[in-house]
Amino acid sequence: MLAIEDLHVFYGGIHALKGVALQVKRGEIVALLGNNGAGKTTTLKCISGLVSHRRGRITLDGRVLSGAPPHEIVLRGIAHVPEGRRIFNRLTVRENLGMGAYLRSDAGVSADLDRVFALFPILRERLGQSAGTLSGGEQQMLAIGRALMASPRLLLLDEPSMGLSPVLVERIFETIAGINRQGTTILLVEQNAAMALAVAHRGYVLETGTIALSGTAAELAENPQVKRAYLGD
Ligand code: ATP
């Protein structure tokens, strides 16, 4: 579904991605692991068109995505849940969810709103509340809900567990697995490698801008290097 080949990104003189290559197949959850600064967020931003690359190619369903503006990439079926959630604090929950569907004119919007409420019932209770007054966990649910309102085929999730209590982390990961079972393909960036590998089908490990390892989630979870560096064994 998504193919990235030889991706090179520079921030001024910093060579942040050095030939990243990865693939996401339809129906998969693919985890992208790596330490701070490895280039995980940059990879997701490139896919969304928020950061441009100097070399390489990104394709979706065999068609080139590279160079398309972010709104067109959303229209082609990719939605991004950014690191730090980036919800619109002063808008209500309802307005935030509406922003996720901003580009849509099809008849499926209200069904997707019901789907978001089924996944996150608390959001229905908070509809008229300013998003900035929600708890951290509720804000993460809203950020995921907003992305789902774009009706994506591919969902990019950047550190969904960040700052959440262990119980909420479990719930968010259960929901991620549920969203995938409903048919949405997911590329998941996570510091919490144990949780990410528990829900993912396959994974990649990014080290200083290069893919250092890849394999099924089970292979990576058993890999001594991954165990030592990312699973705390
Ligand atoms: P984190 O988990 O800390 O977000 P990451 O793996 O997502 O890490 P990136 O945020 O993609 O890593 O950063 C990759 C490299 O690019 C790092 O060296 C970082 O300092 C650098 N970088 C990221 N954004 C910028 C920017 N806007 N300007 C300059 N350098 C940047």
Boltz pocket constraint, residues with backbone or C-beta under 6 A from the ligand:
constraints:
  - pocket:
      binder: B
      contacts: [[A, 11], [A, 14], [A, 16], [A, 34], [A, 35], [A, 36], [A, 37], [A, 38], [A, 39], [A, 40], [A, 41], [A, 42], [A, 43], [A, 83]]
      max_distance: 6.0
